[in-house]
Amino acid sequence: MRKIVLMRTLLLCGLMLILNSACSNGTLYHTYTFSGEGKHWSAIYSETLTEKPVYSEGKATHYQPSSEYTFQLAYKGKSGDLKEIKKFTFGFDAVGHGSSQTMEGPLRVESLRMQGTGGGLVGREESVIKVSVDWDGQSEQFELVTDGTELK
């Protein structure tokens, strides 16, 4: 019985050591979330920066950054109002990149989302992201800011 307990303990410790080694490859992750709203619209932008170490002669010489972002726009009024919109354009400008999209109505809530990847020019916590929304002759601009906390 003691042998089984000892074997389980050693196996568990070995497994934890292997998992710890595999997970600690030196890659750094930073997630920044920005939010804001205007009179009719609100938005959330989230960007995750991954910095992988680049090795030369067995040592990390620098980090190679890359990023993934998600932008979600939401209408603050009744969702039925979206069906009345005929022409719609929305977009954002962040540090190092931006994106916009034009659609013909009626709009679907799930279409008010954009995702993408980048070369790591992440919007740091002091950055501001500008949002623009144009629909049927109306226009609204507002800014997204972060609360200053970084999720790791």
Z-matrix of the N, CA and C atoms (Angstrom, degrees):
N
C 1 1.451
C 2 1.520 1 110.36
N 3 1.347 2 116.29 1 -42.56
C 4 1.466 3 120.28 2 179.61
C 5 1.518 4 110.83 3 -63.26
N 6 1.339 5 116.01 4 -36.90
C 7 1.450 6 120.25 5 179.57
C 8 1.524 7 111.07 6 -62.21
N 9 1.319 8 117.05 7 -41.20
C 10 1.465 9 121.72 8 -179.70
C 11 1.525 10 110.05 9 -64.79
N 12 1.309 11 118.04 10 -44.80
C 13 1.465 12 122.23 11 178.71
C 14 1.523 13 109.99 12 -62.72
N 15 1.326 14 117.05 13 -43.89
C 16 1.453 15 121.35 14 178.84
C 17 1.529 16 110.54 15 -63.56
N 18 1.331 17 117.71 16 -43.24
C 19 1.463 18 121.83 17 179.54
C 20 1.538 19 110.71 18 -63.82
N 21 1.336 20 117.21 19 -42.85
C 22 1.464 21 120.71 20 178.29
C 23 1.523 22 110.73 21 -62.46
N 24 1.319 23 116.53 22 -42.72
C 25 1.459 24 121.06 23 179.96
C 26 1.524 25 110.89 24 -63.29
N 27 1.333 26 116.58 25 -46.01
C 28 1.461 27 120.18 26 178.73
C 29 1.529 28 111.27 27 -64.42
N 30 1.312 29 117.18 28 -42.01
C 31 1.455 30 121.67 29 178.80
C 32 1.529 31 110.89 30 -63.06
N 33 1.320 32 117.50 31 -43.82
C 34 1.455 33 122.33 32 179.07
C 35 1.531 34 110.88 33 -63.69
N 36 1.329 35 117.02 34 -44.48
C 37 1.472 36 120.96 35 177.86
C 38 1.518 37 110.93 36 -62.74
N 39 1.318 38 117.33 37 -42.79
C 40 1.460 39 121.24 38 178.37
C 41 1.518 40 111.83 39 -63.04
N 42 1.322 41 117.19 40 -42.98
C 43 1.450 42 122.17 41 178.99
C 44 1.530 43 110.91 42 -63.23
N 45 1.323 44 116.37 43 -42.72
C 46 1.468 45 120.33 44 178.58
C 47 1.523 46 110.80 45 -65.05
N 48 1.321 47 117.78 46 -37.60
C 49 1.459 48 121.84 47 178.21
C 50 1.524 49 110.41 48 -65.07
N 51 1.321 50 117.37 49 -42.58
C 52 1.472 51 121.61 50 178.03
C 53 1.524 52 110.61 51 -64.07
N 54 1.320 53 117.63 52 -46.50
C 55 1.460 54 121.28 53 179.06
C 56 1.521 55 111.44 54 -61.88
N 57 1.306 56 117.25 55 -42.21
C 58 1.461 57 121.54 56 179.79
C 59 1.531 58 110.24 57 -63.51
N 60 1.308 59 117.35 58 -41.18
C 61 1.466 60 121.26 59 179.22
C 62 1.523 61 111.21 60 -66.16
N 63 1.326 62 116.42 61 -40.28
C 64 1.457 63 120.34 62 -178.64
C 65 1.516 64 112.16 63 -69.44
N 66 1.304 65 117.53 64 -33.38
C 67 1.460 66 121.37 65 -176.53
C 68 1.525 67 112.61 66 -84.30
N 69 1.297 68 119.18 67 -20.54
C 70 1.459 69 120.58 68 -175.98
C 71 1.522 70 110.28 69 -103.12
N 72 1.350 71 116.01 70 63.04
C 73 1.454 72 120.85 71 -178.83
C 74 1.524 73 112.72 72 -89.28
N 75 1.304 74 117.82 73 9.33
C 76 1.453 75 121.75 74 178.11
C 77 1.510 76 114.48 75 89.09
N 78 1.333 77 118.83 76 -1.82
C 79 1.456 78 121.71 77 179.19
C 80 1.528 79 109.79 78 -72.77
N 81 1.332 80 115.26 79 134.80
C 82 1.461 81 121.48 80 179.78
C 83 1.524 82 109.52 81 -106.81
N 84 1.326 83 116.84 82 141.86
C 85 1.455 84 122.59 83 178.93
C 86 1.522 85 108.82 84 -126.85
N 87 1.334 86 116.24 85 135.18
C 88 1.460 87 122.27 86 176.57
C 89 1.527 88 107.18 87 -135.19
N 90 1.323 89 117.75 88 132.48
C 91 1.456 90 121.28 89 176.30
C 92 1.522 91 109.05 90 -121.34
N 93 1.328 92 115.18 91 128.40
C 94 1.462 93 122.00 92 178.69
C 95 1.518 94 108.09 93 -117.81
N 96 1.333 95 116.45 94 133.35
C 97 1.457 96 121.54 95 179.16
C 98 1.517 97 109.42 96 -122.08
N 99 1.334 98 115.82 97 130.77
C 100 1.458 99 123.46 98 -179.26
C 101 1.520 100 108.52 99 -119.51
N 102 1.319 101 117.35 100 144.93
C 103 1.459 102 120.41 101 177.27
C 104 1.522 103 109.64 102 -146.09
N 105 1.323 104 115.18 103 158.60
C 106 1.456 105 121.21 104 178.08
C 107 1.510 106 109.81 105 -178.88
N 108 1.335 107 115.17 106 174.34
C 109 1.453 108 119.09 107 -178.98
C 110 1.511 109 111.19 108 -155.66
N 111 1.334 110 113.63 109 157.00
C 112 1.449 111 122.77 110 173.00
C 113 1.521 112 108.17 111 -114.61
N 114 1.319 113 116.67 112 -159.24
C 115 1.462 114 120.59 113 -178.96
C 116 1.525 115 112.14 114 -69.58
N 117 1.354 116 116.91 115 -41.15
C 118 1.465 117 121.22 116 -174.34
C 119 1.530 118 114.22 117 -109.75
N 120 1.352 119 117.15 118 -19.22
C 121 1.457 120 121.02 119 -171.44
C 122 1.516 121 111.12 120 -132.04
N 123 1.330 122 116.48 121 154.76
C 124 1.466 123 122.58 122 171.89
C 125 1.523 124 107.13 123 -135.77
N 126 1.330 125 116.10 124 160.25
C 127 1.460 126 118.91 125 -177.89
C 128 1.514 127 110.84 126 -150.55
N 129 1.330 128 114.63 127 155.58
C 130 1.461 129 123.46 128 174.15
C 131 1.526 130 107.18 129 -131.79
N 132 1.325 131 115.21 130 133.43
C 133 1.453 132 121.97 131 177.48
C 134 1.520 133 106.84 132 -124.78
N 135 1.323 134 116.74 133 128.28
C 136 1.463 135 121.60 134 179.53
C 137 1.520 136 108.16 135 -127.85
N 138 1.325 137 116.06 136 132.89
C 139 1.459 138 120.84 137 -179.95
C 140 1.519 139 109.46 138 -132.81
N 141 1.321 140 115.75 139 130.84
C 142 1.462 141 122.12 140 177.61
C 143 1.521 142 108.46 141 -110.65
N 144 1.313 143 115.55 142 121.05
C 145 1.456 144 122.64 143 178.21
C 146 1.518 145 108.23 144 -98.81
N 147 1.325 146 115.99 145 129.33
C 148 1.460 147 122.11 146 176.10
C 149 1.524 148 107.32 147 -114.21
N 150 1.321 149 116.84 148 127.26
C 151 1.460 150 121.77 149 178.30
C 152 1.525 151 108.16 150 -118.72
N 153 1.331 152 115.49 151 107.36
C 154 1.464 153 120.64 152 -179.09
C 155 1.522 154 109.14 153 -97.67
N 156 1.321 155 117.15 154 134.94
C 157 1.465 156 119.16 155 179.37
C 158 1.530 157 111.27 156 -69.93
N 159 1.323 158 115.07 157 141.76
C 160 1.463 159 121.74 158 175.19
C 161 1.523 160 106.29 159 -107.75
N 162 1.319 161 115.53 160 124.45
C 163 1.460 162 120.98 161 -174.28
C 164 1.527 163 112.12 162 -100.93
N 165 1.306 164 114.68 163 141.72
C 166 1.456 165 121.98 164 173.22
C 167 1.522 166 106.91 165 -138.71
N 168 1.297 167 116.12 166 124.13
C 169 1.462 168 122.41 167 -178.58
C 170 1.534 169 111.85 168 55.49
N 171 1.337 170 114.53 169 39.77
C 172 1.457 171 120.30 170 175.48
C 173 1.522 172 115.76 171 81.65
N 174 1.333 173 118.27 172 0.46
C 175 1.470 174 121.27 173 -179.20
C 176 1.529 175 109.48 174 -122.48
N 177 1.327 176 115.06 175 146.26
C 178 1.464 177 120.08 176 175.77
C 179 1.529 178 108.22 177 -73.96
N 180 1.326 179 116.27 178 117.45
C 181 1.466 180 120.34 179 -177.69
C 182 1.518 181 112.41 180 -95.44
N 183 1.336 182 117.21 181 -30.66
C 184 1.460 183 122.06 182 176.73
C 185 1.523 184 108.55 183 -164.45
N 186 1.331 185 115.13 184 175.17
C 187 1.461 186 120.61 185 179.82
C 188 1.523 187 109.84 186 -111.42
N 189 1.344 188 116.02 187 139.98
C 190 1.458 189 122.25 188 176.71
C 191 1.529 190 107.79 189 -100.73
N 192 1.346 191 118.09 190 111.45
C 193 1.460 192 119.73 191 -177.40
C 194 1.529 193 112.80 192 -86.32
N 195 1.305 194 116.13 193 150.72
C 196 1.459 195 123.90 194 169.37
C 197 1.523 196 106.40 195 -149.69
N 198 1.316 197 116.52 196 161.39
C 199 1.461 198 118.28 197 -178.18
C 200 1.518 199 111.42 198 -146.64
N 201 1.318 200 114.93 199 157.12
C 202 1.462 201 123.57 200 174.28
C 203 1.519 202 106.80 201 -130.29
N 204 1.343 203 116.66 202 138.18
C 205 1.458 204 119.29 203 179.92
C 206 1.520 205 110.84 204 -130.08
N 207 1.332 206 114.30 205 157.47
C 208 1.457 207 123.10 206 172.83
C 209 1.521 208 107.37 207 -134.62
N 210 1.320 209 116.40 208 131.93
C 211 1.465 210 122.56 209 177.13
C 212 1.517 211 107.43 210 -122.13
N 213 1.327 212 117.04 211 126.59
C 214 1.462 213 121.91 212 -178.31
C 215 1.523 214 108.94 213 -127.20
N 216 1.319 215 116.47 214 121.51
C 217 1.460 216 122.95 215 177.71
C 218 1.524 217 108.61 216 -102.33
N 219 1.330 218 117.44 217 141.79
C 220 1.472 219 121.00 218 179.85
C 221 1.528 220 109.60 219 -134.19
N 222 1.317 221 115.88 220 138.27
C 223 1.465 222 122.17 221 175.96
C 224 1.520 223 108.57 222 -84.58
N 225 1.329 224 117.38 223 134.09
C 226 1.457 225 121.67 224 -176.19
C 227 1.528 226 112.90 225 -87.04
N 228 1.324 227 117.08 226 -11.53
C 229 1.455 228 120.87 227 179.62
C 230 1.520 229 111.71 228 -90.32
N 231 1.326 230 115.36 229 -157.03
C 232 1.465 231 121.17 230 179.02
C 233 1.524 232 109.54 231 -76.35
N 234 1.323 233 116.75 232 137.15
C 235 1.469 234 120.54 233 -177.66
C 236 1.525 235 111.90 234 -62.30
N 237 1.313 236 117.77 235 -26.40
C 238 1.459 237 121.12 236 177.43
C 239 1.522 238 112.91 237 -64.21
N 240 1.343 239 116.38 238 -25.71
C 241 1.467 240 120.52 239 178.43
C 242 1.524 241 111.67 240 -63.69
N 243 1.319 242 117.49 241 -28.40
C 244 1.466 243 121.03 242 -178.76
C 245 1.525 244 111.69 243 -63.61
N 246 1.317 245 117.25 244 -28.26
C 247 1.463 246 121.30 245 -178.98
C 248 1.524 247 111.89 246 -68.69
N 249 1.334 248 116.49 247 -20.52
C 250 1.462 249 121.31 248 -178.59
C 251 1.525 250 112.97 249 -84.21
N 252 1.324 251 118.16 250 -15.75
C 253 1.463 252 121.98 251 -176.34
C 254 1.526 253 109.54 252 -73.09
N 255 1.341 254 116.14 253 131.62
C 256 1.467 255 121.84 254 -178.50
C 257 1.527 256 111.99 255 -95.70
N 258 1.351 257 117.36 256 -46.13
C 259 1.462 258 121.12 257 -179.48
C 260 1.525 259 108.36 258 -130.27
N 261 1.329 260 115.01 259 135.06
C 262 1.457 261 119.68 260 -171.12
C 263 1.530 262 110.08 261 -144.33
N 264 1.319 263 116.45 262 131.31
C 265 1.461 264 122.43 263 175.13
C 266 1.521 265 108.32 264 -134.04
N 267 1.327 266 116.30 265 132.78
C 268 1.458 267 120.03 266 175.35
C 269 1.516 268 109.37 267 -140.95
N 270 1.330 269 115.53 268 156.13
C 271 1.449 270 118.84 269 179.93
C 272 1.516 271 112.02 270 -172.64
N 273 1.333 272 114.95 271 177.48
C 274 1.452 273 121.13 272 179.33
C 275 1.518 274 109.81 273 -144.92
N 276 1.328 275 115.43 274 156.44
C 277 1.464 276 123.33 275 173.06
C 278 1.513 277 107.39 276 -125.27
N 279 1.333 278 116.20 277 116.71
C 280 1.457 279 122.99 278 178.09
C 281 1.527 280 108.24 279 -116.31
N 282 1.317 281 116.97 280 175.60
C 283 1.455 282 121.14 281 178.15
C 284 1.525 283 109.19 282 -62.81
N 285 1.336 284 116.49 283 119.62
C 286 1.457 285 120.76 284 175.32
C 287 1.512 286 116.23 285 83.30
N 288 1.329 287 119.42 286 -11.30
C 289 1.458 288 120.41 287 178.77
C 290 1.520 289 111.01 288 -164.69
N 291 1.285 290 114.70 289 166.84
C 292 1.454 291 122.44 290 176.98
C 293 1.511 292 108.12 291 -161.53
N 294 1.306 293 115.87 292 172.41
C 295 1.450 294 120.07 293 -179.75
C 296 1.522 295 108.65 294 -158.64
N 297 1.316 296 116.23 295 152.13
C 298 1.462 297 120.42 296 174.50
C 299 1.522 298 108.61 297 -145.22
N 300 1.300 299 114.70 298 161.83
C 301 1.459 300 120.55 299 -177.30
C 302 1.525 301 108.29 300 -146.78
N 303 1.339 302 117.09 301 137.67
C 304 1.458 303 122.99 302 177.76
C 305 1.522 304 108.11 303 -117.49
N 306 1.331 305 115.42 304 136.29
C 307 1.465 306 121.02 305 -178.85
C 308 1.522 307 110.39 306 -136.80
N 309 1.298 308 115.21 307 155.41
C 310 1.461 309 122.54 308 171.37
C 311 1.522 310 106.94 309 -100.69
N 312 1.336 311 117.22 310 141.80
C 313 1.445 312 121.52 311 -176.44
C 314 1.516 313 112.69 312 -72.30
N 315 1.307 314 118.86 313 173.65
C 316 1.473 315 125.71 314 -4.61
C 317 1.531 316 111.55 315 -73.73
N 318 1.324 317 115.20 316 148.43
C 319 1.462 318 120.78 317 -177.49
C 320 1.516 319 111.39 318 -83.94
N 321 1.323 320 114.18 319 148.16
C 322 1.460 321 120.86 320 172.43
C 323 1.520 322 106.95 321 -112.10
N 324 1.308 323 117.29 322 140.77
C 325 1.456 324 122.52 323 -177.45
C 326 1.524 325 111.34 324 -56.61
N 327 1.330 326 117.84 325 -40.77
C 328 1.462 327 120.95 326 -177.15
C 329 1.528 328 112.57 327 -67.86
N 330 1.330 329 118.49 328 -15.31
C 331 1.467 330 120.54 329 179.33
C 332 1.523 331 112.76 330 -84.71
N 333 1.311 332 118.18 331 -2.90
C 334 1.462 333 122.20 332 -178.30
C 335 1.525 334 111.02 333 -91.53
N 336 1.327 335 116.01 334 41.30
C 337 1.456 336 122.18 335 -175.98
C 338 1.529 337 109.43 336 -137.95
N 339 1.329 338 116.04 337 140.96
C 340 1.465 339 121.34 338 175.69
C 341 1.521 340 108.52 339 -132.62
N 342 1.335 341 115.79 340 145.19
C 343 1.459 342 121.99 341 176.68
C 344 1.518 343 108.19 342 -135.42
N 345 1.323 344 116.09 343 154.02
C 346 1.445 345 118.76 344 177.90
C 347 1.515 346 112.33 345 -170.97
N 348 1.323 347 114.92 346 178.74
C 349 1.449 348 121.25 347 177.77
C 350 1.520 349 108.67 348 -126.67
N 351 1.331 350 114.81 349 161.16
C 352 1.451 351 119.66 350 -179.78
C 353 1.507 352 111.55 351 -147.27
N 354 1.307 353 113.83 352 179.82
C 355 1.454 354 120.74 353 -178.52
C 356 1.506 355 113.94 354 -88.08
N 357 1.310 356 117.68 355 12.08
C 358 1.454 357 119.68 356 175.19
C 359 1.507 358 114.70 357 100.04
N 360 1.334 359 118.43 358 11.17
C 361 1.459 360 119.79 359 175.14
C 362 1.521 361 107.58 360 -82.81
N 363 1.288 362 114.26 361 74.34
C 364 1.456 363 120.98 362 -173.42
C 365 1.523 364 110.62 363 -77.03
N 366 1.325 365 115.20 364 146.55
C 367 1.452 366 120.51 365 173.57
C 368 1.518 367 109.46 366 -77.77
N 369 1.289 368 116.98 367 106.39
C 370 1.461 369 120.57 368 -179.91
C 371 1.519 370 110.26 369 -68.67
N 372 1.335 371 115.17 370 171.55
C 373 1.460 372 119.62 371 -173.18
C 374 1.518 373 114.42 372 -61.13
N 375 1.347 374 119.24 373 -22.25
C 376 1.464 375 119.96 374 179.33
C 377 1.529 376 112.29 375 -87.64
N 378 1.327 377 117.80 376 -1.46
C 379 1.457 378 122.18 377 -178.62
C 380 1.522 379 111.64 378 -77.84
N 381 1.329 380 114.27 379 160.00
C 382 1.459 381 122.22 380 175.30
C 383 1.523 382 106.96 381 -124.47
N 384 1.313 383 117.29 382 136.84
C 385 1.456 384 122.59 383 178.54
C 386 1.521 385 107.86 384 -109.10
N 387 1.325 386 116.17 385 127.42
C 388 1.461 387 121.66 386 -178.35
C 389 1.524 388 109.40 387 -95.75
N 390 1.329 389 116.02 388 131.51
C 391 1.461 390 123.14 389 -178.83
C 392 1.521 391 108.51 390 -115.77
N 393 1.327 392 116.42 391 138.69
C 394 1.462 393 120.52 392 174.28
C 395 1.534 394 109.03 393 -130.65
N 396 1.320 395 115.09 394 139.39
C 397 1.469 396 121.96 395 179.96
C 398 1.527 397 107.36 396 -135.01
N 399 1.331 398 116.91 397 126.81
C 400 1.466 399 122.66 398 177.19
C 401 1.517 400 108.38 399 -126.60
N 402 1.340 401 116.69 400 130.34
C 403 1.460 402 120.05 401 179.31
C 404 1.522 403 109.64 402 -149.58
N 405 1.301 404 115.70 403 127.03
C 406 1.464 405 123.61 404 175.14
C 407 1.530 406 113.36 405 42.30
N 408 1.322 407 117.38 406 49.83
C 409 1.465 408 121.39 407 177.66
C 410 1.515 409 115.19 408 84.76
N 411 1.309 410 118.27 409 -3.59
C 412 1.464 411 121.68 410 177.48
C 413 1.529 412 108.93 411 -104.23
N 414 1.317 413 115.84 412 157.62
C 415 1.454 414 120.02 413 -177.74
C 416 1.528 415 110.05 414 -146.38
N 417 1.313 416 114.69 415 145.67
C 418 1.466 417 119.85 416 177.10
C 419 1.524 418 108.88 417 -146.84
N 420 1.316 419 116.42 418 135.84
C 421 1.457 420 122.90 419 175.24
C 422 1.523 421 108.06 420 -126.59
N 423 1.332 422 115.26 421 142.21
C 424 1.455 423 120.61 422 174.90
C 425 1.511 424 109.07 423 -155.40
N 426 1.316 425 116.68 424 171.91
C 427 1.458 426 121.71 425 -176.67
C 428 1.519 427 111.31 426 -116.93
N 429 1.321 428 114.55 427 147.55
C 430 1.461 429 121.87 428 174.38
C 431 1.522 430 107.56 429 -106.21
N 432 1.318 431 115.79 430 133.92
C 433 1.461 432 121.44 431 177.18
C 434 1.526 433 108.67 432 -128.86
N 435 1.305 434 116.17 433 161.43
C 436 1.449 435 121.27 434 178.10
C 437 1.520 436 108.76 435 -101.71
N 438 1.319 437 115.82 436 158.41
C 439 1.462 438 119.05 437 176.79
C 440 1.526 439 111.53 438 -82.03
N 441 1.331 440 116.42 439 1.14
C 442 1.460 441 120.60 440 176.05
C 443 1.508 442 115.00 441 93.40
N 444 1.327 443 117.56 442 -4.94
C 445 1.452 444 119.25 443 178.88
C 446 1.509 445 109.97 444 -98.09
N 447 1.284 446 115.66 445 143.05
C 448 1.460 447 122.64 446 -179.57
C 449 1.515 448 108.31 447 -109.34
N 450 1.317 449 116.47 448 129.88
C 451 1.464 450 120.76 449 176.78
C 452 1.512 451 107.83 450 -90.20
N 453 1.316 452 117.98 451 131.87
C 454 1.461 453 121.13 452 179.59
C 455 1.510 454 110.41 453 -115.34
